Amino acid sequence: MEKLKENFEKFIQEKEKFEFQKEKKEKEKVQSEKEISRLTSEIDNLREKHSENVKNKNKMNFELQNLKIKKNAISSAIENNETFNKSIKYILDKKINGVVGAFVNLIEIPFGFEAAIQTLSGGMFQDIVTQNTEVARNCIELLKKEKMGRASFLPMNDIKVFKSLNFLPKIEKNFSKKLSGEFSESEKKSIVSNTKGQNGIIDFARNIVKFDKNLEKVVQFVYGNSVVVQNLEIGIELLKKGFSDRIVTLNGDIITSRGRMTGGFSQRRDELLFQKKELKKLEEKILEKEKKFFEFNEKVEKIFEKAEKIDRRKKELQNNFREFQNEYSEFVKSYDNFNGNFSREKRSIDTLEYEISQIDDFISEKEKKLLQNLELIKKIDEYIKENNLKLEKLKIESSKIENTEKFFQKLNIVDKDYEILKVKKEGNKKRYDEIYSDYKKNLREIENIVQFENEKEILQKKLNSEIFSKENEISKYENENKNILSEIKKNEEEIQKFEKFEREILGELKNLEIEIVKFQSENEKLSEKIKKNEKDLNFETEKIGEIDESKVMQDEEYFEISNEKEFLEIKKELSKNEKRRAEIGEVDLSSIEKFERENKEYENLVNQKKDLVESRKTLLEFIEEIENEVRVKFLTAYEEINKNFEYMCENILNGAKGNIKLINPEDILTTGLELSVKYKNKPEQSLLLLSGGEKSMLAVSFIMAIFMFRPSPFTFFDEIEAALDEKNTKKIVELLHNFTDKSQFILITHNKETMKGSHRLYGITMNKEIGETKVVSVDV
């Protein structure tokens, strides 16, 4: 017993150690799980941020590409001289030696000064700058010869300029330095940076524009000593001080040297200047967007790097946690075994202790009884002696007494009757108790009935009042319902009226559309007729212009009509000509205005067409770039996936050689793919010639080859092993196990081998009556 107790104490000490280790390991487990969940949530947050930044990056890239397309379109329009008049465009396109370019293309106007410089430049914006007067003369002769219109020229070496002022004029009166709100922030900055004067005087116009040194004389000729000021008030003050050159405000209002003031609102603008300004704005926007794009790109890369670090840390923790779980499961097994042994030992010790205590009690009781029995034996001995004496006396007396047996029989009968009466008495007592309890119960029920009778009238009144109130509510709701129904009827009638009115309006609209189409067709016919008449008119005027009257009079041979036949032929010819003139129709005096209107619309359409053609060209170039990039990326992916496919086929198809072929290698963008496999000692076979199981294995090889090239967060398979035997199923499961560190695999399966190899099972059942699925999770 003592040895058992010693062993049990050792067990208790070991148990305390196990409990301490268990508590420690459970704390470690909870901490690891918390850390993993924290890292998972952090990764999820980073993924959300990553996706948001990628969206912003793509959006920024899209906006950037649109801005670049617009910039390219404007740049190409400027380079191709699309904004100039026909004559200027002709000279510039000819690229004549000695022609420097259009004046507006040779200067650069800072932001905010466009209106002022345009007003000062006037028509000289589109003047062509040449090296000398000889080049200008040749250009004018060429325009005359080709009948291409007129143009103005600025010969750099031969133009005359006035003397330049060295100092800006000054005014004493102070004016507000704040610029009006119509200027943007970039324009305000540009104006402030170009301001050299004081009290609202900015600078000479020649100093504001940027140009090459060779053009200094031309710029001096165009702008002279003209000054740019903030507003008209400052310009008037400067004029009063005696300034004798042009004064122009930032808004384009101008004061001449003799005091003539011109200003107000003007919709007229120089198209090239406007496009140059737009080009500058686009360049600024592109720089801003590129900066933001790179910022988003950096953010994406940083988030990606951070996510990778956290993911690596998470994987390390998960690996450590798996090892810990294995250790913990082993510990739990040993702990359970120890607990089993401990409980068995405890039960055996408890049983022994209980049995010992029972035996001790039994011995003590028996000893007590033994002592009692000894005393009883003594008493019995004494009673025997006494009884022996009494017996002798009774024997003496028995001889005296007769009929003793009869007396005992009567006594027995009386005893039996007494017992029967006793039992009856007890039964009657129980019956009395039951009747008494029923009596009390009936009394309580009578009291309840009396109480109900007393309260019945009050309850009836209360119910009647409630019924009356409910009836009033019902009648009220019925009245409201009637009113609502009447309103609904009225609304339906109004709706019908509106529908009828709508149908009438739609009919009128259709009629108007038909009339509009008719007018449009008539308008088109008229415009065609006008163009035709104008062509005929131009042709006739050209013919008339070519005719020299003096030569006509000399060359033409006049003769008298000799006979009537010849007269009739001439008359017939005249009638034909009159018919032709009648077919042309009456002269419409408003046709010139109509033609001008249609011509403007035609020119707008031509310009739009040019823009569209340029946009189409840039878009096609952009598409070509994308297609080239797609080709490069596709071929890179194809080569990598093909290598992976060969590797996968060799591993899971018993050394077979897999190959992915391009159906049409010349056209990468539309080509298809063909999978083939060559088993040992067999010819190469395409996918169509394989059995169901072989197709499944080849498909899995192809999917995993793509997966190796670009792993996905999770991969979903639907009964991929349905056509496979047990051996190949095990291969697939082992293969997926090798990639569980890169992705999570979800499989729909009925295969036992797949179930055995999975980490977690979900049983899916459906209640067909209500169409509800039930998920049962099972730890493997």
C-alpha distance (Angstrom), angle and dihedral (degrees) to the residues before:
residue distance angle dihedral
M1 . . .
E2 3.80 . .
K3 3.83 90.3 .
L4 3.80 89.3 52.0
K5 3.79 90.5 51.8
E6 3.81 91.4 49.3
N7 3.82 90.7 50.2
F8 3.79 90.0 47.2
E9 3.82 91.9 51.8
K10 3.82 88.5 52.5
F11 3.82 88.3 51.0
I12 3.82 89.9 51.8
Q13 3.82 91.5 51.7
E14 3.82 90.9 48.9
K15 3.80 89.7 47.9
E16 3.82 91.1 53.8
K17 3.82 89.1 51.7
F18 3.82 90.5 49.0
E19 3.81 91.5 48.5
F20 3.81 91.0 50.4
Q21 3.84 91.3 48.8
K22 3.81 90.9 46.1
E23 3.81 92.7 51.0
K24 3.82 90.3 47.7
K25 3.83 93.0 48.8
E26 3.81 92.1 46.7
K27 3.81 89.6 52.8
E28 3.83 89.5 49.6
K29 3.81 89.6 48.6
V30 3.83 92.7 50.4
Q31 3.83 91.3 47.0
S32 3.82 91.9 48.9
E33 3.81 91.5 47.9
K34 3.81 90.8 48.6
E35 3.82 91.1 48.5
I36 3.82 91.8 48.0
S37 3.83 91.8 47.4
R38 3.82 89.7 47.4
L39 3.81 91.5 50.6
T40 3.82 90.2 45.5
S41 3.81 91.9 52.3
E42 3.82 89.4 45.3
I43 3.82 90.1 51.1
D44 3.82 89.7 48.2
N45 3.81 90.3 51.2
L46 3.80 90.2 47.7
R47 3.81 89.9 49.0
E48 3.80 90.0 52.4
K49 3.81 90.1 48.4
H50 3.82 89.9 45.2
S51 3.81 92.8 51.2
E52 3.82 90.9 45.5
N53 3.82 91.8 49.7
V54 3.82 91.1 45.2
K55 3.82 88.7 52.5
N56 3.81 90.3 49.3
K57 3.80 89.9 45.7
N58 3.82 92.2 51.0
K59 3.80 90.5 44.8
M60 3.82 90.0 50.0
N61 3.82 90.3 47.0
F62 3.82 90.3 50.6
E63 3.83 91.2 49.7
L64 3.82 89.5 45.5
Q65 3.81 91.9 52.1
N66 3.83 90.7 48.4
L67 3.81 90.5 50.7
K68 3.82 90.6 47.9
I69 3.81 90.4 50.0
K70 3.82 90.2 51.1
K71 3.81 90.2 45.8
N72 3.82 91.9 49.9
A73 3.81 90.7 47.9
I74 3.83 92.3 51.3
S75 3.83 92.1 42.4
S76 3.80 91.9 50.7
A77 3.83 90.5 47.4
I78 3.83 90.1 51.8
E79 3.83 93.0 44.1
N80 3.82 91.5 48.6
N81 3.86 90.6 48.6
E82 3.82 91.0 -124.2
T83 3.83 93.3 151.8
F84 3.82 96.4 58.4
N85 3.78 129.7 88.8
K86 3.78 118.6 -92.5
S87 3.81 94.4 -100.6
I88 3.83 95.5 47.7
K89 3.82 91.6 44.9
Y90 3.79 89.7 50.3
I91 3.85 93.2 53.3
L92 3.82 93.5 43.8
D93 3.82 92.9 47.1
K94 3.81 90.3 51.6
K95 3.85 89.3 61.9
I96 3.79 92.2 -148.2
N97 3.79 116.6 -166.0
G98 3.82 109.2 -103.4
V99 3.84 94.8 27.1
V100 3.83 105.7 117.8
G101 3.81 96.9 -174.8
A102 3.79 144.4 -98.4
F103 3.82 112.5 -39.7
V104 3.82 93.1 -125.5
N105 3.82 90.0 55.7
L106 3.81 92.6 51.2
I107 3.81 97.3 57.2
E108 3.78 132.6 60.7
I109 3.82 118.9 -143.1
P110 3.83 117.6 -156.1
F111 3.81 119.8 -129.7
G112 3.80 114.8 -78.5
F113 3.83 96.2 24.1
E114 3.82 98.4 79.6
A115 3.83 96.6 101.2
A116 3.83 93.4 45.2
I117 3.83 95.2 47.3
Q118 3.83 92.5 43.6
T119 3.83 90.7 53.2
L120 3.82 92.3 48.3
S121 3.80 93.3 45.3
G122 3.80 94.6 49.5
G123 3.79 110.9 166.9
M124 3.81 92.1 -12.7
F125 3.81 90.2 81.3
Q126 3.81 89.2 84.2
D127 3.80 96.0 38.7
I128 3.80 114.1 125.1
V129 3.81 115.0 -122.7
T130 3.83 113.9 -141.5
Q131 3.81 134.1 -178.9
N132 3.81 93.6 -116.3
T133 3.82 145.2 -15.0
E134 3.81 92.7 -89.1
V135 3.80 92.1 63.0
A136 3.83 89.9 46.3
R137 3.83 90.8 50.8
N138 3.83 91.9 50.3
C139 3.80 90.4 50.8
I140 3.82 91.9 51.1
E141 3.82 90.1 49.7
L142 3.81 89.6 50.7
L143 3.82 91.8 51.6
K144 3.81 89.9 50.3
K145 3.76 92.3 48.1
E146 3.82 95.0 48.3
K147 3.84 93.1 37.8
M148 3.83 90.3 -129.8
G149 3.81 97.9 144.7
R150 3.79 133.0 -106.3
A151 3.82 134.8 -49.9
S152 3.83 138.4 178.0
F153 3.80 123.3 -126.2
L154 3.82 135.2 -157.6
P155 3.85 111.0 -155.8
M156 3.83 105.4 -155.0
N157 3.80 97.5 -150.0
D158 3.81 100.3 41.2
I159 3.84 107.6 41.3
K160 3.81 118.7 107.7
V161 3.82 121.6 -130.1
F162 3.82 134.7 -171.0
K163 3.76 124.1 -117.7
S164 3.80 113.3 -78.2
L165 3.80 122.0 -124.8
N166 3.78 113.7 -123.9
F167 3.82 97.9 -156.9
L168 3.76 132.3 48.2
P169 3.81 116.7 -115.8
K170 3.81 116.8 -108.1
I171 3.79 137.2 -146.0
E172 3.79 126.1 -162.1
K173 3.80 98.0 -147.6
N174 3.81 114.6 95.8
F175 3.80 118.7 -130.5
S176 3.79 132.1 -173.0
K177 3.80 111.7 -83.3
K178 3.81 93.1 -153.9
L179 3.79 115.8 110.4
S180 3.81 119.6 -136.4
G181 3.80 120.8 -98.6
E182 3.82 93.5 -108.8
F183 3.82 90.1 82.9
S184 3.80 120.7 81.4
E185 3.82 122.4 -127.9
S186 3.82 92.7 -102.1
E187 3.82 90.3 49.7
K188 3.81 91.3 49.3
K189 3.82 91.0 50.7
S190 3.82 90.5 49.2
I191 3.84 92.2 49.5
V192 3.81 92.6 48.5
S193 3.83 92.6 47.7
N194 3.85 91.5 50.6
T195 3.83 95.3 46.1
K196 3.83 111.0 110.8
G197 3.83 99.8 158.9
Q198 3.79 134.6 66.9
N199 3.82 138.1 -116.1
G200 3.82 94.6 25.8
I201 3.83 97.5 -42.9
I202 3.81 105.4 124.8
D203 3.84 109.0 -177.2
F204 3.79 146.2 -73.1
A205 3.81 110.2 -61.4
R206 3.82 90.5 -126.4
N207 3.82 89.3 60.3
I208 3.81 94.3 48.2
V209 3.81 97.7 55.9
K210 3.81 117.7 72.6
F211 3.84 118.0 -133.3
D212 3.78 145.1 148.5
K213 3.84 117.1 -81.8
N214 3.83 90.5 -117.6
L215 3.82 88.8 65.0
E216 3.82 95.6 53.4
K217 3.81 92.6 106.5
V218 3.82 92.8 48.4
V219 3.84 92.0 49.0
Q220 3.84 89.8 47.9
F221 3.83 88.7 50.8
V222 3.84 93.6 50.6
Y223 3.80 99.2 41.8
G224 3.82 104.9 19.3
N225 3.82 110.7 173.8
S226 3.81 94.9 -27.3
V227 3.81 113.7 146.3
V228 3.81 130.4 -145.4
V229 3.83 116.2 -140.4
Q230 3.80 133.6 -179.8
N231 3.81 99.3 -112.8
L232 3.80 144.8 -9.8
E233 3.82 94.4 -94.0
I234 3.82 90.7 61.2
G235 3.83 90.2 45.2
I236 3.84 91.7 53.8
E237 3.81 90.6 48.9
L238 3.84 89.6 50.4
L239 3.84 91.1 49.5
K240 3.82 89.9 51.9
K241 3.81 88.6 54.3
G242 3.83 87.9 61.2
F243 3.80 103.1 -102.4
S244 3.83 106.1 166.3
D245 3.80 105.8 -158.1
R246 3.78 137.5 66.1
I247 3.81 118.3 -60.5
V248 3.80 118.2 -160.4
T249 3.82 129.9 -175.3
L250 3.80 126.7 -140.2
N251 3.83 88.5 -106.4
G252 3.82 91.9 56.2
D253 3.84 99.9 -102.3
I254 3.85 109.3 143.7
I255 3.82 136.2 -157.8
T256 3.82 117.1 -164.9
S257 3.81 124.2 -141.6
R258 3.84 89.2 -101.5
G259 3.83 93.3 51.5
R260 3.82 101.8 -98.3
M261 3.83 108.4 149.5
T262 3.81 123.8 -155.7
G263 3.81 125.1 178.8
G264 3.77 148.7 108.0
F265 3.78 132.0 110.7
S266 3.80 119.4 -25.1
Q267 3.78 130.4 179.5
R268 3.79 91.8 -168.9
R269 3.76 114.3 107.9
D270 3.77 137.4 167.2
E271 3.80 105.6 -106.9
L272 3.81 95.2 -150.7
L273 3.81 92.3 48.2
F274 3.79 90.1 48.3
Q275 3.81 91.2 49.4
K276 3.82 91.3 47.8
K277 3.81 89.8 51.7
E278 3.78 89.5 47.3
L279 3.82 88.8 48.8
K280 3.82 90.9 53.6
K281 3.79 90.8 49.0
L282 3.79 90.0 48.7
E283 3.81 90.9 49.9
E284 3.82 90.1 51.3
K285 3.81 90.9 47.0
I286 3.82 90.3 47.6
L287 3.82 90.6 51.9
E288 3.81 89.9 47.8
K289 3.82 92.6 46.6
E290 3.82 91.7 45.7
K291 3.80 89.2 51.3
K292 3.81 90.7 50.0
F293 3.82 90.3 43.9
F294 3.82 91.0 53.9
E295 3.81 90.0 45.1
F296 3.81 90.5 53.1
N297 3.79 89.4 44.6
E298 3.81 90.9 52.4
K299 3.81 90.0 47.1
V300 3.81 90.4 50.5
E301 3.82 91.5 48.8
K302 3.83 92.4 46.3
I303 3.80 91.6 48.0
F304 3.80 89.7 46.7
E305 3.84 91.5 50.0
K306 3.80 91.1 46.3
A307 3.81 90.9 47.5
E308 3.82 90.2 49.2
K309 3.83 91.0 51.1
I310 3.80 91.4 48.0
D311 3.80 90.3 44.7
R312 3.81 90.5 51.7
R313 3.80 89.5 48.0
K314 3.80 89.4 47.6
K315 3.81 91.8 49.6
E316 3.82 90.2 49.2
L317 3.79 89.7 50.1
Q318 3.81 90.9 46.1
N319 3.80 91.3 50.4
N320 3.81 90.3 47.2
F321 3.79 88.8 45.5
R322 3.82 91.0 51.3
E323 3.81 89.8 50.8
F324 3.80 89.2 45.5
Q325 3.82 90.2 48.9
N326 3.80 90.2 51.8
E327 3.81 90.1 48.8
Y328 3.78 90.2 44.0
S329 3.82 92.6 49.9
E330 3.82 89.3 50.1
F331 3.80 89.2 47.7
V332 3.82 90.9 48.4
K333 3.81 89.8 50.9
S334 3.80 91.7 50.5
Y335 3.81 89.5 43.4
D336 3.81 90.9 51.2
N337 3.82 90.8 47.6
F338 3.79 90.2 49.1
N339 3.81 90.9 47.2
G340 3.81 89.5 51.1
N341 3.80 91.8 50.2
F342 3.79 90.7 43.8
S343 3.80 93.6 50.3
R344 3.84 90.7 46.6
E345 3.80 91.6 50.7
K346 3.80 90.8 45.5
R347 3.80 91.7 49.8
S348 3.80 92.1 49.2
I349 3.84 91.5 48.2
D350 3.81 91.7 46.2
T351 3.82 89.8 48.8
L352 3.80 92.3 50.1
E353 3.80 92.1 46.9
Y354 3.79 90.6 48.8
E355 3.81 92.3 48.5
I356 3.84 91.1 48.0
S357 3.80 91.5 50.4
Q358 3.82 90.4 47.4
I359 3.81 91.3 49.8
D360 3.83 91.2 48.1
D361 3.80 90.6 50.5
F362 3.80 91.1 46.1
I363 3.86 91.3 50.8
S364 3.81 92.8 47.9
E365 3.81 91.1 48.5
K366 3.78 91.5 48.1
E367 3.79 91.3 48.8
K368 3.82 89.9 51.4
K369 3.80 91.0 48.3
L370 3.80 90.2 47.6
L371 3.78 91.0 55.0
Q372 3.78 90.1 46.1
N373 3.80 90.2 49.2
L374 3.79 91.2 50.9
E375 3.78 90.2 52.9
L376 3.80 89.7 46.3
I377 3.79 90.2 51.1
K378 3.77 89.3 54.0
K379 3.78 91.2 48.5
I380 3.80 90.9 45.5
D381 3.76 89.9 52.4
E382 3.77 88.9 52.1
Y383 3.84 90.4 45.9
I384 3.80 90.0 49.9
K385 3.73 91.2 53.4
E386 3.80 91.1 46.9
N387 3.80 91.5 45.0
N388 3.76 91.5 49.6
L389 3.76 88.4 55.3
K390 3.80 91.1 45.6
L391 3.80 90.0 46.9
E392 3.69 91.8 56.7
K393 3.79 89.2 49.5
L394 3.80 91.6 47.2
K395 3.73 92.4 49.3
I396 3.73 87.1 56.6
E397 3.81 92.0 48.0
S398 3.85 94.8 41.8
S399 3.66 89.6 64.9
K400 3.74 86.6 59.4
I401 3.79 98.5 47.8
E402 3.85 120.0 70.8
N403 3.81 133.6 -169.9
T404 3.83 93.0 26.1
E405 3.77 92.4 147.2
K406 3.82 93.3 59.3
F407 3.75 90.0 52.0
F408 3.83 91.7 53.4
Q409 3.84 91.5 49.9
K410 3.82 92.0 54.7
L411 3.75 90.0 46.7
N412 3.82 90.8 54.2
I413 3.82 91.5 50.7
V414 3.81 91.4 51.3
D415 3.82 90.1 49.7
K416 3.82 91.3 53.1
D417 3.82 92.0 49.7
Y418 3.77 89.3 49.7
E419 3.82 92.2 52.5
I420 3.84 91.5 49.5
L421 3.81 91.8 50.9
K422 3.79 89.9 48.2
V423 3.84 91.8 54.3
K424 3.84 91.2 47.3
K425 3.78 90.2 50.8
E426 3.82 91.8 53.7
G427 3.86 91.1 48.0
N428 3.80 91.7 49.8
K429 3.79 90.0 49.2
K430 3.84 91.5 53.3
R431 3.82 90.4 47.2
Y432 3.81 89.8 49.9
D433 3.83 90.6 52.6
E434 3.84 91.5 50.7
I435 3.83 92.2 48.4
Y436 3.81 90.5 47.7
S437 3.87 92.0 51.8
D438 3.85 90.0 48.7
Y439 3.78 88.9 49.3
K440 3.83 91.7 53.7
K441 3.82 90.9 46.4
N442 3.83 90.7 51.9
L443 3.80 90.2 49.6
R444 3.83 90.5 54.5
E445 3.81 91.1 48.9
I446 3.82 90.8 50.1
E447 3.81 89.8 52.1
N448 3.84 90.6 50.7
I449 3.82 91.2 49.2
V450 3.81 91.6 50.2
Q451 3.83 90.2 48.9
F452 3.84 91.0 49.0
E453 3.84 90.1 49.5
N454 3.81 89.1 52.9
E455 3.85 93.5 48.4
K456 3.83 95.5 40.0
E457 3.80 95.8 88.7
I458 3.83 92.9 48.2
L459 3.83 91.1 50.6
Q460 3.82 91.2 47.0
K461 3.82 91.2 53.1
K462 3.79 91.1 47.6
L463 3.82 91.9 49.9
N464 3.82 91.6 47.3
S465 3.83 91.0 52.6
E466 3.83 91.0 49.1
I467 3.83 91.0 48.2
F468 3.82 90.0 50.3
S469 3.83 92.6 50.0
K470 3.82 91.4 47.5
E471 3.84 90.5 49.8
N472 3.83 89.1 51.6
E473 3.81 90.2 50.1
I474 3.82 90.9 48.7
S475 3.82 91.8 50.8
K476 3.82 89.5 46.9
Y477 3.83 91.6 51.0
E478 3.82 90.0 46.6
N479 3.82 90.2 54.3
E480 3.81 90.7 47.2
N481 3.81 89.5 47.9
K482 3.83 90.4 52.0
N483 3.82 90.5 50.3
I484 3.82 91.1 48.0
L485 3.83 90.9 48.8
S486 3.81 90.7 50.6
E487 3.84 89.7 49.2
I488 3.82 89.9 48.5
K489 3.82 89.6 52.3
K490 3.80 90.5 49.5
N491 3.82 90.8 47.9
E492 3.82 90.7 48.6
E493 3.82 90.3 51.4
E494 3.83 90.2 48.7
I495 3.82 90.2 47.2
Q496 3.82 89.6 51.7
K497 3.81 89.3 50.3
F498 3.83 90.9 48.9
E499 3.82 90.9 47.4
K500 3.80 89.9 50.9
F501 3.82 89.7 47.5
E502 3.82 89.5 47.4
R503 3.82 91.2 51.4
E504 3.81 89.9 50.3
I505 3.83 91.1 49.0
L506 3.82 90.8 47.5
G507 3.81 89.2 51.1
E508 3.80 90.3 50.2
L509 3.83 89.8 46.8
K510 3.80 90.7 52.6
N511 3.80 90.4 49.6
L512 3.81 90.0 48.7
E513 3.81 90.8 48.7
I514 3.81 89.6 51.3
E515 3.82 90.0 49.9
I516 3.84 90.6 47.0
V517 3.81 90.1 52.1
K518 3.82 89.2 48.9
F519 3.81 91.5 49.9
Q520 3.81 90.7 46.9
S521 3.80 91.6 51.5
E522 3.82 90.4 46.7
N523 3.81 89.4 47.8
E524 3.81 90.8 51.3
K525 3.81 90.7 48.4
L526 3.82 90.2 49.2
S527 3.80 92.6 49.1
E528 3.81 90.4 49.1
K529 3.80 89.8 48.0
I530 3.84 91.1 48.2
K531 3.80 91.1 50.1
K532 3.79 90.7 48.1
N533 3.82 91.9 47.9
E534 3.79 91.0 46.8
K535 3.79 91.1 50.5
D536 3.80 90.0 49.7
L537 3.81 90.0 46.0
N538 3.81 92.7 49.2
F539 3.78 90.1 47.1
E540 3.80 91.7 50.4
T541 3.83 93.2 44.8
E542 3.80 90.2 49.9
K543 3.79 88.8 50.4
I544 3.80 90.9 47.8
G545 3.81 90.2 47.5
E546 3.77 90.7 52.8
I547 3.81 91.6 52.3
D548 3.80 115.9 92.5
E549 3.81 109.1 -153.7
S550 3.78 94.6 -150.9
K551 3.78 91.2 51.8
V552 3.78 90.1 46.5
M553 3.74 90.5 53.5
Q554 3.79 89.8 48.3
D555 3.80 98.4 41.7
E556 3.79 98.9 40.2
E557 3.75 114.8 89.5
Y558 3.80 111.8 -146.5
F559 3.72 117.7 -154.8
E560 3.74 137.9 173.2
I561 3.78 121.5 -112.5
S562 3.72 103.8 -104.9
N563 3.81 101.9 -169.5
E564 3.79 141.6 16.6
K565 3.83 94.9 -110.5
E566 3.77 91.4 61.7
F567 3.82 89.4 46.7
L568 3.82 91.1 53.7
E569 3.83 91.9 50.6
I570 3.83 91.1 51.3
K571 3.80 90.0 47.3
K572 3.81 89.8 50.8
E573 3.82 90.2 50.3
L574 3.83 89.8 50.3
S575 3.82 92.0 50.9
K576 3.83 89.7 50.7
N577 3.80 90.4 51.7
E578 3.82 90.6 48.4
K579 3.82 90.0 51.7
R580 3.80 90.2 51.1
R581 3.81 89.9 50.2
A582 3.83 90.0 49.4
E583 3.81 90.4 50.4
I584 3.80 89.2 55.9
G585 3.82 86.7 61.1
E586 3.75 135.1 -142.7
V587 3.77 119.9 -38.5
D588 3.83 109.5 -98.5
L589 3.82 106.9 -150.0
S590 3.82 91.9 -162.5
S591 3.83 91.4 54.3
I592 3.83 90.9 90.4
E593 3.82 91.5 57.7
K594 3.81 89.9 44.4
F595 3.77 89.9 49.1
E596 3.82 91.8 50.4
R597 3.80 89.7 49.6
E598 3.80 92.8 47.8
N599 3.80 90.7 43.1
K600 3.82 91.0 54.8
E601 3.78 89.7 50.0
Y602 3.80 89.5 47.1
E603 3.83 90.9 51.2
N604 3.82 90.2 49.2
L605 3.79 89.5 51.2
V606 3.80 90.5 48.4
N607 3.81 90.5 51.1
Q608 3.80 90.5 47.3
K609 3.79 89.1 48.9
K610 3.81 90.0 52.2
D611 3.80 90.6 50.1
L612 3.78 90.2 48.2
V613 3.80 92.0 48.0
E614 3.81 90.6 50.5
S615 3.80 91.6 45.3
R616 3.79 89.7 48.1
K617 3.79 90.0 50.2
T618 3.82 92.7 50.7
L619 3.81 91.0 44.1
L620 3.80 91.1 50.8
E621 3.81 89.4 50.0
F622 3.80 89.4 48.9
I623 3.83 90.5 48.3
E624 3.81 89.8 48.8
E625 3.82 90.2 52.1
I626 3.81 90.2 49.8
E627 3.81 91.4 47.5
N628 3.82 91.0 50.0
E629 3.79 89.9 49.9
V630 3.82 89.9 47.4
R631 3.82 90.0 51.3
V632 3.82 92.4 50.5
K633 3.81 93.8 46.0
F634 3.80 92.5 43.6
L635 3.81 92.8 51.6
T636 3.83 91.0 46.9
A637 3.81 90.7 50.2
Y638 3.83 91.3 43.8
E639 3.82 93.2 53.5
E640 3.83 93.3 46.7
I641 3.82 94.1 44.9
N642 3.83 90.9 46.7
K643 3.85 90.1 54.5
N644 3.82 90.0 47.3
F645 3.82 89.9 47.9
E646 3.82 91.5 53.0
Y647 3.82 89.3 49.6
M648 3.83 93.4 48.4
C649 3.83 93.4 47.3
E650 3.79 91.0 49.7
N651 3.83 91.3 51.1
I652 3.80 103.2 42.9
L653 3.83 101.5 24.7
N654 3.83 97.1 56.8
G655 3.80 97.7 -99.7
A656 3.83 96.2 -40.4
K657 3.80 118.5 155.5
G658 3.83 114.5 -122.8
N659 3.79 125.9 -162.7
I660 3.82 136.5 -176.1
K661 3.81 113.0 -151.2
L662 3.81 129.1 -165.4
I663 3.82 110.4 -127.5
N664 3.82 92.7 -152.9
P665 3.85 110.0 18.6
E666 3.82 92.0 176.0
D667 3.83 92.8 62.4
I668 3.81 105.8 45.1
L669 3.82 94.7 172.7
T670 3.83 95.8 60.4
T671 3.79 102.1 24.7
G672 3.79 122.7 122.1
L673 3.79 130.2 -144.0
E674 3.80 130.1 -117.7
L675 3.82 121.6 -160.4
S676 3.80 118.6 -150.0
V677 3.81 136.1 171.2
K678 3.81 134.2 -163.0
Y679 3.80 116.6 -154.4
K680 3.81 121.0 -161.0
N681 3.82 113.2 -76.5
K682 3.84 90.5 3.7
P683 3.82 133.5 100.9
E684 3.81 120.4 -106.5
Q685 3.82 111.9 -82.3
S686 3.81 131.7 -161.6
L687 3.81 123.5 -136.2
L688 3.83 92.9 -96.2
L689 3.83 93.0 60.4
L690 3.83 95.6 52.5
S691 3.80 127.9 96.7
G692 3.82 122.7 -111.5
G693 3.80 94.2 -96.5
E694 3.81 92.9 45.6
K695 3.80 90.2 49.6
S696 3.81 90.2 52.0
M697 3.82 92.3 49.6
L698 3.82 91.5 46.8
A699 3.82 91.5 48.0
V700 3.81 90.8 51.0
S701 3.82 89.6 48.9
F702 3.81 90.2 52.3
I703 3.84 93.5 47.0
M704 3.81 92.1 48.2
A705 3.83 90.5 47.1
I706 3.82 88.6 57.3
F707 3.81 89.0 43.7
M708 3.83 91.0 54.2
F709 3.81 89.6 52.2
R710 3.81 94.2 48.6
P711 3.83 117.4 4.4
S712 3.80 118.0 -147.7
P713 3.84 125.2 -143.1
F714 3.81 90.1 -115.5
T715 3.82 134.5 2.6
F716 3.81 124.7 -150.1
F717 3.85 122.0 -152.2
D718 3.81 124.5 -175.0
E719 3.84 112.5 -154.8
I720 3.81 94.1 -43.6
E721 3.83 91.1 162.4
A722 3.83 95.7 50.0
A723 3.83 92.3 109.6
L724 3.84 95.3 38.9
D725 3.78 131.5 98.3
E726 3.81 124.4 -127.5
K727 3.82 95.0 -91.7
N728 3.81 95.4 52.4
T729 3.81 91.4 42.3
K730 3.80 89.1 57.3
K731 3.83 88.7 50.3
I732 3.81 91.3 53.6
V733 3.82 91.9 47.9
E734 3.83 92.1 49.0
L735 3.81 89.6 47.9
L736 3.81 92.0 52.9
H737 3.82 90.2 47.3
N738 3.82 88.7 59.3
F739 3.82 90.9 59.1
T740 3.82 100.7 42.5
D741 3.82 90.3 103.8
K742 3.83 89.3 63.4
S743 3.81 102.1 39.1
Q744 3.77 146.0 4.3
F745 3.82 114.4 -112.9
I746 3.81 120.8 -149.7
L747 3.83 115.9 -167.8
I748 3.79 133.0 -173.7
T749 3.80 104.7 -150.7
H750 3.80 147.7 156.4
N751 3.81 92.7 -170.5
K752 3.82 117.7 114.3
E753 3.82 93.6 -151.0
T754 3.80 91.0 55.5
M755 3.80 89.7 48.4
K756 3.81 90.7 50.5
G757 3.81 92.2 51.6
S758 3.83 96.3 47.1
H759 3.80 124.5 98.4
R760 3.79 95.4 -141.7
L761 3.79 133.5 18.8
Y762 3.79 127.1 -153.0
G763 3.78 117.2 -166.6
I764 3.81 112.2 -151.9
T765 3.81 120.8 -159.6
M766 3.78 131.4 169.7
N767 3.77 131.5 -145.2
K768 3.82 99.6 -142.3
E769 3.80 93.6 -163.8
I770 3.81 94.5 62.7
G771 3.84 98.4 18.2
E772 3.78 94.2 -123.4
T773 3.81 124.9 145.3
K774 3.77 121.5 -143.1
V775 3.82 123.5 -154.9
V776 3.80 120.5 -149.4
S777 3.83 115.5 -168.4
V778 3.80 119.4 -151.0
D779 3.83 125.9 -174.6
V780 3.79 113.2 -138.4
